[in-house]
Amino acid sequence: MTESDESDPICALCGRPIPPDVPQSLHHLVPRAKGGKKGPTVLLHHICHKEIHASLKETELARQYNTIAALQQHPRLAKFIEWVARRPPGFLSRSPGKPGR
């Protein structure tokens, strides 16, 4: 794992830096399948992105959780953010669970 640098981008969900060698991805705030193909996106750690999709269904993302603030308020994601904040920026793990749990 790489240490973070001040120039590293910041994950929109957890607020930790994203080192260049750490998997990252763009999250469509409104899922592409629900009309968000050309909508706004945010850069996230891949682990954070996986947790969003493990926690919420596409319909929930489109209707209720289409902003970072709303995502951060979701109970499961709030616990995840608190947990992952104690990990180094390069931390990798699998996100268990199915959507909607």
Buried (B, 14 or more C-beta within 10 A) or exposed (E): EEEBEEEBEBBBBBEBBBBEEBEBBEBBBBBEEBEBEEBEBBBBBBBBBBBBBBBBBBEBBBEEBBEBEBBBEBEBBEEBBEEBEEBBBBEEEEBEEEBEE
